[in-house]
């Protein structure tokens, strides 16, 4: 099913922010040439895309401002298939007639652990400065701030792991899988890494808004494919336990890449304390999702449609 809609404009938005015509043109060019924009519900990055925008154009609006319009293709259940992975897990593959790969954010691996956030999740510039001042000095801040259009979106913190942090995860994997001995210095570095990630999470939870809402922490490994480890919790204390288990799934991400030629693979930390495969995006524009991920997407679509009747 194809559908056209306005995605953005040069109007001043509810956060007193404005996109330029040039930025709209840049987004349109990217979607028209090489990539498709994935469609999800309420900025929830744990839900597999339910559609893709494959063609975009700029039009002048009646008030003289400019709008970015996109033609989207929604997934068709008839084009979905269920398969069983070598691990025994059942997954659903969604396909579209257009095989453009999805537009994903892939940064270069930073020299230090780098965090990104939405300014709207801080009550004031003073709270933002306190957060920046209190995190460990080995953490840097991404100048490209996240922008989401909800009035006060649920808190979200993206933590892009550095090359040294990734190497420590690999060292941890070797220690747990083959019993390879590592030096005391590396053991200390691994412990410091997990301590740093836990500290960042706790400091953010203390200062972000809205309160009493789950916080989404996204730990990113910007390699090929991009690997995301996502935790949604109101208790940042579990970050230490969760991050120590991330290294156990690096081989799984590699196996999935070999099976599907993936662009991005995401794992979700579950309530019972384990990481599980959530979904991946392929270089041929497909979505491969766990049964749980697809079920949550279906429920989110149902709720959204009920609320917007």
N, C-alpha and C positions, 0 to 999 in steps of 0.2 A: 504494500500500500504506500503510495507516494503522497506527500503532504508538504505544502509550502507555509512558512511562518517567519515572522520577524524575530531574530535572535538577539539583536543589540541595536543601539542607535547612538547618535551624538547628543541625545538629551541628557540633562543633568539627572542623575539617578537619586534614589532615596538616601544614599550615603554621601551625597554632594560630590560625586565623581562623574567625570565625563570622558567618553571615548572620542578620539579624533577621527575624522573621516579617513585619514591615512591609515590608522590602525584597523579600521573596518575593512579597508581595501586590502591590506596585508592578509587579514584572516580569510577574506574571500578568495584571494589568489592561491593561498595554500590549499584550501579545500577544492578548488577547481583543478589544481594541477596534480598533486601527489597524494593527498591524505583526505580521509573522511572524518568528520567530527562525530564522536560517539555521543549517544543520547542516553541519559540516565534520569533518575528521579531525585529531585531536591538535593542535588550535588552529593549524593551518597556514592562514594567511590568504591564501596564494597559490593555494589549491585552491578552485575554484568549489563552492558549496553543493550537496550531494546530496539535501537534503530541507529541509523547513520545518516549524516547530512553530506551529500556527495556533490552538490552544486550550490554555489552561493553568488549573490549579486547585490549591488548597492542601488538603492532608489532614493530620490529626494522625496521627503514627506511634505504634506500640505503646509506645514508651518515653517518650511525652509530647512529643517534639520534633515539628517540622512539616516536611513535604516539599512541594516544588514539582513538580508532575507536568505533563507536556505531551503532547498528542496530535500526533504528527508524520505528515507525508505524505512518503514517499520518492519520488524522481523515478522515472519509468517511461520506459525507453528508447523505448518505442513512441510516447511523446508528445514525443520529441526530433526536431528536424529540422536538416538541414545547409543553410546558405545561403552565398552568396558575396558578400562586401562589394564596394563599388565599387573598392576597392584591389586586388581579386583574391584577398584572403585568405579562406579558408574558415573558417566558425565554426559551432558547434553551439548551438542554442537549446533549452533545457529549459523546459518549461511544467508547471504544476500546475493542477488543477481550482480550487483556491483562489487568487485573484489578489491577496491581500494583499501589499503591498510588504514587503520585508525590513526588519527593524530594523537600522539602521546608525547608527554613532556619527558625528554631525555636530556639531562644535563651532563656535562663532563663530570667525572669523578672529582670532587673538590679536594683541595690539599688538607683541609680540616673538616671535621663534622660540621655540616651546615644546616641551619633550621630555617623554615619558611612558615609564615602564619598569615592570618587575615587580621588586618588592623582593627576591624570591627569587633573582634573578640577581646579587645582591651577597653576598659571603661574610660581611660584617659591616657594622654601621652606620658604622664608621670608613671602610671602602672607599667606601660611598655618599657620605659627606661629602667625601672626597677628590675623587670625580667631580664633585660639585656645585661644589666650590671651584675646580676646574681648568678647567671649561669657560668659554668667553668670556662676558664680563659681559652681552652683549646677548642671551643665552639665558636663558629662564625655565623653571621646572619645574612641570608640571601636578600639582596636588594630588590629582587623581583617578588613583591608581596603578593600573596594569594588574593584574588578578588572574586567574591561570590555575591550573588544578587539578593539573597534572602535578607530580611531586615536586620535581624541579629542571628546569623547562622550558628549552628552548633559548633563548639570549638574544634579546631583541627590543627594539628601540628605535623609538618612534614620534616623528617630528619634524614638528610642525605648523607650517607656514610662515606667517609674518606677512604682513600686507598689503604692507609695503614689500618683502619678499622676493619675493612674487608679482609685483609691479610690475617688479622687476629681471629676473625670468625673462621677462616680456613684452618688456622692453627688449632683452634678449639675443635673443629670437626675431626682433624687428624688424631687428636688426643682421645676423642670419644669413640671413634670408629675403628681405629687400628691400634690404639694404645701406644702411639708413638710418643716418646718422651720429648718434652720441651723444656727449655731452660727456665730457671726461676724468674729471670727478667721478663720473659714472655708471659709467664703465668701472672706476674704482677701487672703487666700491660693489659691482659685480658680482663682482670679484675677491675682495673681502673676504667676500662672502656664501659663495662656494664654499670659501674658506679656513676660515670658521667651521663649515660643515657637516662638512668633513673633520676638523677638530680635535675636534668633538663625537664623531664616529665612532671616532676613534683612542683618545680618552680612555676611552670606554665599553669598547672592545675590551680595553684594558689591564686593566680592573678587574672585568669581568663574569665570571660562572661559568655553566655549566661551561666549562672551557677546551677547546680543540681541537674546538669545535663551530661550525658556521656561525652567524653572527649575521644576524638579519633586521632590516634598516633600512627603515622605512616613512616616506617623505616624503609629507606630506598637504597638499593644497590644499583647504580647506574651503569651496568654492564650490558652485554647482549646475551640473553634478553634482559630487560629491566626486571628486577625482582622487588616486589613490595611485600613487607610484612606489616599487617594492619591489626591494631588493637583498639577496640572500642570499650571504654571502661570509665566508671566514675571513681575508680580506685587506682591512682597512679603507682601505688606501692607494688602492684603486680608486674610492673615493667621489668624489674630486675629478673624475676622468674622467667618471664616470656622471652626476653632478649637472649638469655643464656641458651634457649632452645632453638634459636633461629638457624644456627649452623647445621643442625641435623637435617635441614631441608634444602641445602644447596645442591646436593646430588639429585634430589627429586626435581628441582627446577631445571637442571641440565637434561635429565631424561625427558621431561615434558617438551623441552625445546627441540630435542631430536625427533620426537614424535610429531610435533605440530608446527615446527618452524615459528616459534612464538616471538612476538614483539615484547610482550610483558606478561609476567606471571605473578599472581597475587596469592598470598597465604593469609588466612584469618585465624586469630587466636580465639579459641573457643572457651566457653564457660568452664568446661571440665579441665582446662589447663594444658591443652595441646594445640599445636599449629595444624591446620588442615588446608589442603588446596581449596581455593575459592573459585577463581576463574583465570583464564588467560586470553590474550588477543593474539591472533596469528598475522603473519605478513601477507596473507591472502584475504584479510578482512573478515575472518570468522571469529566467533566467540565460542570458547569452550568453557562451560561452567559446571560446577558440582551440582548435584541434585538439590542440595540445600540452597545454594546461591540462586539457582533458577526459581526455586519455590519462593524465596524472599523477594525476588524481583517481581514475580507474579502478584504477590500480596501487595507490594508497594504500588504497582500500577493500579490494582483494584481500589485501594484506598484513595489514591490520587484522583481517579475518575469519579469516585463517590463525592469527594470534597469539591470537585470543580464541575459538577453537573449544572 
